[in-house]
């Protein structure tokens, strides 16, 4: 499936928790993904003025 991008969104307490979940993915364990990035996303809401 070359050229297909995938995204997985996790709600985690920490970056370490996100890594442990991502590493436990059976496809990751088999080396299915060529690369992986874990990014933190901050929600835009009224409390943070929608990140403006």
mmCIF file of the N, C-alpha and C atoms, coordinates in Angstrom:
data_MODEL
# 
_entry.id   MODEL 
# 
loop_
_atom_site.group_PDB 
_atom_site.id 
_atom_site.type_symbol 
_atom_site.label_atom_id 
_atom_site.label_alt_id 
_atom_site.label_comp_id 
_atom_site.label_asym_id 
_atom_site.label_entity_id 
_atom_site.label_seq_id 
_atom_site.pdbx_PDB_ins_code 
_atom_site.Cartn_x 
_atom_site.Cartn_y 
_atom_site.Cartn_z 
_atom_site.occupancy 
_atom_site.B_iso_or_equiv 
_atom_site.pdbx_formal_charge 
_atom_site.auth_seq_id 
_atom_site.auth_comp_id 
_atom_site.auth_asym_id 
_atom_site.auth_atom_id 
_atom_site.pdbx_PDB_model_num 
ATOM 1   N N  . UNK A 1 1  ? 0.834   -1.199 0.000  1.00 0.00 ? 1  UNK A N  1 
ATOM 2   C CA . UNK A 1 1  ? 0.000   0.000  0.000  1.00 0.00 ? 1  UNK A CA 1 
ATOM 3   C C  . UNK A 1 1  ? 0.868   1.248  0.000  1.00 0.00 ? 1  UNK A C  1 
ATOM 4   N N  . UNK A 1 2  ? 1.779   1.286  -0.859 1.00 0.00 ? 2  UNK A N  1 
ATOM 5   C CA . UNK A 1 2  ? 2.695   2.409  -0.924 1.00 0.00 ? 2  UNK A CA 1 
ATOM 6   C C  . UNK A 1 2  ? 1.947   3.688  -1.275 1.00 0.00 ? 2  UNK A C  1 
ATOM 7   N N  . UNK A 1 3  ? 2.320   4.785  -0.612 1.00 0.00 ? 3  UNK A N  1 
ATOM 8   C CA . UNK A 1 3  ? 1.709   6.072  -0.887 1.00 0.00 ? 3  UNK A CA 1 
ATOM 9   C C  . UNK A 1 3  ? 0.472   6.355  -0.050 1.00 0.00 ? 3  UNK A C  1 
ATOM 10  N N  . UNK A 1 4  ? 0.066   5.409  0.796  1.00 0.00 ? 4  UNK A N  1 
ATOM 11  C CA . UNK A 1 4  ? -1.099  5.626  1.653  1.00 0.00 ? 4  UNK A CA 1 
ATOM 12  C C  . UNK A 1 4  ? -0.623  6.204  2.975  1.00 0.00 ? 4  UNK A C  1 
ATOM 13  N N  . UNK A 1 5  ? -1.228  7.293  3.381  1.00 0.00 ? 5  UNK A N  1 
ATOM 14  C CA . UNK A 1 5  ? -0.918  7.886  4.681  1.00 0.00 ? 5  UNK A CA 1 
ATOM 15  C C  . UNK A 1 5  ? -1.968  7.448  5.687  1.00 0.00 ? 5  UNK A C  1 
ATOM 16  N N  . UNK A 1 6  ? -1.551  7.288  6.912  1.00 0.00 ? 6  UNK A N  1 
ATOM 17  C CA . UNK A 1 6  ? -2.452  6.909  7.981  1.00 0.00 ? 6  UNK A CA 1 
ATOM 18  C C  . UNK A 1 6  ? -2.241  7.831  9.167  1.00 0.00 ? 6  UNK A C  1 
ATOM 19  N N  . UNK A 1 7  ? -3.312  8.021  9.926  1.00 0.00 ? 7  UNK A N  1 
ATOM 20  C CA . UNK A 1 7  ? -3.230  8.837  11.122 1.00 0.00 ? 7  UNK A CA 1 
ATOM 21  C C  . UNK A 1 7  ? -3.954  8.103  12.243 1.00 0.00 ? 7  UNK A C  1 
ATOM 22  N N  . UNK A 1 8  ? -3.371  8.154  13.406 1.00 0.00 ? 8  UNK A N  1 
ATOM 23  C CA . UNK A 1 8  ? -3.988  7.573  14.588 1.00 0.00 ? 8  UNK A CA 1 
ATOM 24  C C  . UNK A 1 8  ? -3.998  8.669  15.645 1.00 0.00 ? 8  UNK A C  1 
ATOM 25  N N  . UNK A 1 9  ? -5.152  8.949  16.193 1.00 0.00 ? 9  UNK A N  1 
ATOM 26  C CA . UNK A 1 9  ? -5.265  9.987  17.211 1.00 0.00 ? 9  UNK A CA 1 
ATOM 27  C C  . UNK A 1 9  ? -5.483  9.305  18.550 1.00 0.00 ? 9  UNK A C  1 
ATOM 28  N N  . UNK A 1 10 ? -4.612  9.626  19.512 1.00 0.00 ? 10 UNK A N  1 
ATOM 29  C CA . UNK A 1 10 ? -4.669  9.031  20.839 1.00 0.00 ? 10 UNK A CA 1 
ATOM 30  C C  . UNK A 1 10 ? -4.887  10.127 21.872 1.00 0.00 ? 10 UNK A C  1 
ATOM 31  N N  . UNK A 1 11 ? -5.684  9.848  22.852 1.00 0.00 ? 11 UNK A N  1 
ATOM 32  C CA . UNK A 1 11 ? -5.882  10.770 23.968 1.00 0.00 ? 11 UNK A CA 1 
ATOM 33  C C  . UNK A 1 11 ? -5.088  10.203 25.145 1.00 0.00 ? 11 UNK A C  1 
ATOM 34  N N  . UNK A 1 12 ? -3.903  10.773 25.391 1.00 0.00 ? 12 UNK A N  1 
ATOM 35  C CA . UNK A 1 12 ? -2.981  10.220 26.381 1.00 0.00 ? 12 UNK A CA 1 
ATOM 36  C C  . UNK A 1 12 ? -2.583  11.271 27.405 1.00 0.00 ? 12 UNK A C  1 
ATOM 37  N N  . UNK A 1 13 ? -2.190  10.762 28.566 1.00 0.00 ? 13 UNK A N  1 
ATOM 38  C CA . UNK A 1 13 ? -1.740  11.647 29.634 1.00 0.00 ? 13 UNK A CA 1 
ATOM 39  C C  . UNK A 1 13 ? -0.313  12.155 29.413 1.00 0.00 ? 13 UNK A C  1 
ATOM 40  N N  . UNK A 1 14 ? 0.482   11.418 28.639 1.00 0.00 ? 14 UNK A N  1 
ATOM 41  C CA . UNK A 1 14 ? 1.875   11.805 28.440 1.00 0.00 ? 14 UNK A CA 1 
ATOM 42  C C  . UNK A 1 14 ? 2.381   11.274 27.106 1.00 0.00 ? 14 UNK A C  1 
ATOM 43  N N  . UNK A 1 15 ? 3.523   11.799 26.691 1.00 0.00 ? 15 UNK A N  1 
ATOM 44  C CA . UNK A 1 15 ? 4.169   11.317 25.466 1.00 0.00 ? 15 UNK A CA 1 
ATOM 45  C C  . UNK A 1 15 ? 4.608   9.858  25.639 1.00 0.00 ? 15 UNK A C  1 
ATOM 46  N N  . UNK A 1 16 ? 5.073   9.499  26.837 1.00 0.00 ? 16 UNK A N  1 
ATOM 47  C CA . UNK A 1 16 ? 5.467   8.111  27.091 1.00 0.00 ? 16 UNK A CA 1 
ATOM 48  C C  . UNK A 1 16 ? 4.283   7.162  26.938 1.00 0.00 ? 16 UNK A C  1 
ATOM 49  N N  . UNK A 1 17 ? 3.127   7.593  27.417 1.00 0.00 ? 17 UNK A N  1 
ATOM 50  C CA . UNK A 1 17 ? 1.916   6.780  27.275 1.00 0.00 ? 17 UNK A CA 1 
ATOM 51  C C  . UNK A 1 17 ? 1.564   6.611  25.796 1.00 0.00 ? 17 UNK A C  1 
ATOM 52  N N  . UNK A 1 18 ? 1.668   7.672  25.024 1.00 0.00 ? 18 UNK A N  1 
ATOM 53  C CA . UNK A 1 18 ? 1.390   7.591  23.583 1.00 0.00 ? 18 UNK A CA 1 
ATOM 54  C C  . UNK A 1 18 ? 2.361   6.628  22.904 1.00 0.00 ? 18 UNK A C  1 
ATOM 55  N N  . UNK A 1 19 ? 3.638   6.691  23.269 1.00 0.00 ? 19 UNK A N  1 
ATOM 56  C CA . UNK A 1 19 ? 4.630   5.776  22.691 1.00 0.00 ? 19 UNK A CA 1 
ATOM 57  C C  . UNK A 1 19 ? 4.314   4.327  23.044 1.00 0.00 ? 19 UNK A C  1 
ATOM 58  N N  . UNK A 1 20 ? 3.915   4.077  24.290 1.00 0.00 ? 20 UNK A N  1 
ATOM 59  C CA . UNK A 1 20 ? 3.630   2.698  24.687 1.00 0.00 ? 20 UNK A CA 1 
ATOM 60  C C  . UNK A 1 20 ? 2.420   2.146  23.940 1.00 0.00 ? 20 UNK A C  1 
ATOM 61  N N  . UNK A 1 21 ? 1.410   2.970  23.718 1.00 0.00 ? 21 UNK A N  1 
ATOM 62  C CA . UNK A 1 21 ? 0.236   2.526  22.949 1.00 0.00 ? 21 UNK A CA 1 
ATOM 63  C C  . UNK A 1 21 ? 0.630   2.282  21.492 1.00 0.00 ? 21 UNK A C  1 
ATOM 64  N N  . UNK A 1 22 ? 1.355   3.227  20.910 1.00 0.00 ? 22 UNK A N  1 
ATOM 65  C CA . UNK A 1 22 ? 1.757   3.087  19.506 1.00 0.00 ? 22 UNK A CA 1 
ATOM 66  C C  . UNK A 1 22 ? 2.658   1.871  19.310 1.00 0.00 ? 22 UNK A C  1 
ATOM 67  N N  . UNK A 1 23 ? 3.550   1.617  20.243 1.00 0.00 ? 23 UNK A N  1 
ATOM 68  C CA . UNK A 1 23 ? 4.454   0.472  20.126 1.00 0.00 ? 23 UNK A CA 1 
ATOM 69  C C  . UNK A 1 23 ? 3.730   -0.859 20.280 1.00 0.00 ? 23 UNK A C  1 
ATOM 70  N N  . UNK A 1 24 ? 2.586   -0.850 20.963 1.00 0.00 ? 24 UNK A N  1 
ATOM 71  C CA . UNK A 1 24 ? 1.820   -2.081 21.172 1.00 0.00 ? 24 UNK A CA 1 
ATOM 72  C C  . UNK A 1 24 ? 0.922   -2.405 19.979 1.00 0.00 ? 24 UNK A C  1 
ATOM 73  N N  . UNK A 1 25 ? 0.828   -1.513 19.023 1.00 0.00 ? 25 UNK A N  1 
ATOM 74  C CA . UNK A 1 25 ? 0.028   -1.756 17.815 1.00 0.00 ? 25 UNK A CA 1 
ATOM 75  C C  . UNK A 1 25 ? 0.619   -2.963 17.088 1.00 0.00 ? 25 UNK A C  1 
ATOM 76  N N  . UNK A 1 26 ? -0.191  -3.976 16.787 1.00 0.00 ? 26 UNK A N  1 
ATOM 77  C CA . UNK A 1 26 ? 0.337   -5.169 16.119 1.00 0.00 ? 26 UNK A CA 1 
ATOM 78  C C  . UNK A 1 26 ? 1.033   -4.875 14.789 1.00 0.00 ? 26 UNK A C  1 
ATOM 79  N N  . UNK A 1 27 ? 0.573   -3.872 14.065 1.00 0.00 ? 27 UNK A N  1 
ATOM 80  C CA . UNK A 1 27 ? 1.215   -3.514 12.802 1.00 0.00 ? 27 UNK A CA 1 
ATOM 81  C C  . UNK A 1 27 ? 2.591   -2.902 13.054 1.00 0.00 ? 27 UNK A C  1 
ATOM 82  N N  . UNK A 1 28 ? 2.710   -2.087 14.106 1.00 0.00 ? 28 UNK A N  1 
ATOM 83  C CA . UNK A 1 28 ? 4.007   -1.505 14.462 1.00 0.00 ? 28 UNK A CA 1 
ATOM 84  C C  . UNK A 1 28 ? 4.971   -2.605 14.895 1.00 0.00 ? 28 UNK A C  1 
ATOM 85  N N  . UNK A 1 29 ? 4.470   -3.575 15.659 1.00 0.00 ? 29 UNK A N  1 
ATOM 86  C CA . UNK A 1 29 ? 5.313   -4.684 16.111 1.00 0.00 ? 29 UNK A CA 1 
ATOM 87  C C  . UNK A 1 29 ? 5.884   -5.474 14.936 1.00 0.00 ? 29 UNK A C  1 
ATOM 88  N N  . UNK A 1 30 ? 5.145   -5.562 13.838 1.00 0.00 ? 30 UNK A N  1 
ATOM 89  C CA . UNK A 1 30 ? 5.590   -6.304 12.653 1.00 0.00 ? 30 UNK A CA 1 
ATOM 90  C C  . UNK A 1 30 ? 6.376   -5.435 11.680 1.00 0.00 ? 30 UNK A C  1 
ATOM 91  N N  . UNK A 1 31 ? 6.585   -4.139 12.007 1.00 0.00 ? 31 UNK A N  1 
ATOM 92  C CA . UNK A 1 31 ? 7.340   -3.250 11.139 1.00 0.00 ? 31 UNK A CA 1 
ATOM 93  C C  . UNK A 1 31 ? 6.578   -2.791 9.914  1.00 0.00 ? 31 UNK A C  1 
ATOM 94  N N  . UNK A 1 32 ? 5.245   -2.778 9.991  1.00 0.00 ? 32 UNK A N  1 
ATOM 95  C CA . UNK A 1 32 ? 4.400   -2.402 8.861  1.00 0.00 ? 32 UNK A CA 1 
ATOM 96  C C  . UNK A 1 32 ? 4.581   -0.934 8.469  1.00 0.00 ? 32 UNK A C  1 
ATOM 97  N N  . UNK A 1 33 ? 4.741   -0.071 9.454  1.00 0.00 ? 33 UNK A N  1 
ATOM 98  C CA . UNK A 1 33 ? 4.852   1.365  9.176  1.00 0.00 ? 33 UNK A CA 1 
ATOM 99  C C  . UNK A 1 33 ? 6.299   1.717  8.852  1.00 0.00 ? 33 UNK A C  1 
ATOM 100 N N  . UNK A 1 34 ? 6.499   2.512  7.805  1.00 0.00 ? 34 UNK A N  1 
ATOM 101 C CA . UNK A 1 34 ? 7.852   2.912  7.424  1.00 0.00 ? 34 UNK A CA 1 
ATOM 102 C C  . UNK A 1 34 ? 8.419   3.929  8.399  1.00 0.00 ? 34 UNK A C  1 
ATOM 103 N N  . UNK A 1 35 ? 7.589   4.809  8.875  1.00 0.00 ? 35 UNK A N  1 
ATOM 104 C CA . UNK A 1 35 ? 8.026   5.773  9.877  1.00 0.00 ? 35 UNK A CA 1 
ATOM 105 C C  . UNK A 1 35 ? 6.824   6.182  10.715 1.00 0.00 ? 35 UNK A C  1 
ATOM 106 N N  . UNK A 1 36 ? 7.119   6.872  11.801 1.00 0.00 ? 36 UNK A N  1 
ATOM 107 C CA . UNK A 1 36 ? 6.046   7.287  12.701 1.00 0.00 ? 36 UNK A CA 1 
ATOM 108 C C  . UNK A 1 36 ? 6.500   8.535  13.429 1.00 0.00 ? 36 UNK A C  1 
ATOM 109 N N  . UNK A 1 37 ? 5.564   9.460  13.591 1.00 0.00 ? 37 UNK A N  1 
ATOM 110 C CA . UNK A 1 37 ? 5.806   10.667 14.371 1.00 0.00 ? 37 UNK A CA 1 
ATOM 111 C C  . UNK A 1 37 ? 4.697   10.778 15.408 1.00 0.00 ? 37 UNK A C  1 
ATOM 112 N N  . UNK A 1 38 ? 5.078   11.153 16.605 1.00 0.00 ? 38 UNK A N  1 
ATOM 113 C CA . UNK A 1 38 ? 4.090   11.389 17.646 1.00 0.00 ? 38 UNK A CA 1 
ATOM 114 C C  . UNK A 1 38 ? 4.126   12.875 17.951 1.00 0.00 ? 38 UNK A C  1 
ATOM 115 N N  . UNK A 1 39 ? 2.996   13.510 17.758 1.00 0.00 ? 39 UNK A N  1 
ATOM 116 C CA . UNK A 1 39 ? 2.876   14.950 17.933 1.00 0.00 ? 39 UNK A CA 1 
ATOM 117 C C  . UNK A 1 39 ? 1.842   15.266 18.998 1.00 0.00 ? 39 UNK A C  1 
ATOM 118 N N  . UNK A 1 40 ? 2.058   16.342 19.708 1.00 0.00 ? 40 UNK A N  1 
ATOM 119 C CA . UNK A 1 40 ? 1.074   16.809 20.682 1.00 0.00 ? 40 UNK A CA 1 
ATOM 120 C C  . UNK A 1 40 ? 0.200   17.863 20.007 1.00 0.00 ? 40 UNK A C  1 
ATOM 121 N N  . UNK A 1 41 ? -1.095  17.762 20.238 1.00 0.00 ? 41 UNK A N  1 
ATOM 122 C CA . UNK A 1 41 ? -2.050  18.707 19.663 1.00 0.00 ? 41 UNK A CA 1 
ATOM 123 C C  . UNK A 1 41 ? -2.785  19.378 20.805 1.00 0.00 ? 41 UNK A C  1 
ATOM 124 N N  . UNK A 1 42 ? -2.860  20.679 20.755 1.00 0.00 ? 42 UNK A N  1 
ATOM 125 C CA . UNK A 1 42 ? -3.593  21.427 21.763 1.00 0.00 ? 42 UNK A CA 1 
ATOM 126 C C  . UNK A 1 42 ? -4.939  21.822 21.178 1.00 0.00 ? 42 UNK A C  1 
ATOM 127 N N  . UNK A 1 43 ? -6.031  21.480 21.848 1.00 0.00 ? 43 UNK A N  1 
ATOM 128 C CA . UNK A 1 43 ? -7.352  21.852 21.322 1.00 0.00 ? 43 UNK A CA 1 
ATOM 129 C C  . UNK A 1 43 ? -7.556  23.369 21.369 1.00 0.00 ? 43 UNK A C  1 
ATOM 130 N N  . UNK A 1 44 ? -8.201  23.884 20.362 1.00 0.00 ? 44 UNK A N  1 
ATOM 131 C CA . UNK A 1 44 ? -8.557  25.305 20.323 1.00 0.00 ? 44 UNK A CA 1 
ATOM 132 C C  . UNK A 1 44 ? -9.950  25.441 20.929 1.00 0.00 ? 44 UNK A C  1 
ATOM 133 N N  . UNK A 1 45 ? -10.046 26.293 21.953 1.00 0.00 ? 45 UNK A N  1 
ATOM 134 C CA . UNK A 1 45 ? -11.332 26.486 22.608 1.00 0.00 ? 45 UNK A CA 1 
ATOM 135 C C  . UNK A 1 45 ? -11.391 27.884 23.214 1.00 0.00 ? 45 UNK A C  1 
ATOM 136 N N  . UNK A 1 46 ? -12.516 28.198 23.824 1.00 0.00 ? 46 UNK A N  1 
ATOM 137 C CA . UNK A 1 46 ? -12.707 29.532 24.394 1.00 0.00 ? 46 UNK A CA 1 
ATOM 138 C C  . UNK A 1 46 ? -11.699 29.805 25.517 1.00 0.00 ? 46 UNK A C  1 
ATOM 139 N N  . UNK A 1 47 ? -11.322 28.791 26.272 1.00 0.00 ? 47 UNK A N  1 
ATOM 140 C CA . UNK A 1 47 ? -10.370 28.972 27.379 1.00 0.00 ? 47 UNK A CA 1 
ATOM 141 C C  . UNK A 1 47 ? -9.004  29.454 26.913 1.00 0.00 ? 47 UNK A C  1 
ATOM 142 N N  . UNK A 1 48 ? -8.606  29.117 25.678 1.00 0.00 ? 48 UNK A N  1 
ATOM 143 C CA . UNK A 1 48 ? -7.298  29.568 25.166 1.00 0.00 ? 48 UNK A CA 1 
ATOM 144 C C  . UNK A 1 48 ? -7.467  30.503 23.970 1.00 0.00 ? 48 UNK A C  1 
ATOM 145 N N  . UNK A 1 49 ? -8.624  31.156 23.897 1.00 0.00 ? 49 UNK A N  1 
ATOM 146 C CA . UNK A 1 49 ? -8.936  32.116 22.826 1.00 0.00 ? 49 UNK A CA 1 
ATOM 147 C C  . UNK A 1 49 ? -8.714  31.507 21.452 1.00 0.00 ? 49 UNK A C  1 
ATOM 148 N N  . UNK A 1 50 ? -9.082  30.234 21.344 1.00 0.00 ? 50 UNK A N  1 
ATOM 149 C CA . UNK A 1 50 ? -9.001  29.503 20.071 1.00 0.00 ? 50 UNK A CA 1 
ATOM 150 C C  . UNK A 1 50 ? -7.627  29.578 19.424 1.00 0.00 ? 50 UNK A C  1 
ATOM 151 N N  . UNK A 1 51 ? -6.600  29.631 20.305 1.00 0.00 ? 51 UNK A N  1 
ATOM 152 C CA . UNK A 1 51 ? -5.187  29.665 19.895 1.00 0.00 ? 51 UNK A CA 1 
ATOM 153 C C  . UNK A 1 51 ? -4.851  30.862 19.001 1.00 0.00 ? 51 UNK A C  1 
ATOM 154 N N  . UNK A 1 52 ? -5.621  31.914 19.140 1.00 0.00 ? 52 UNK A N  1 
ATOM 155 C CA . UNK A 1 52 ? -5.338  33.114 18.341 1.00 0.00 ? 52 UNK A CA 1 
ATOM 156 C C  . UNK A 1 52 ? -4.335  34.009 19.021 1.00 0.00 ? 52 UNK A C  1 
# 
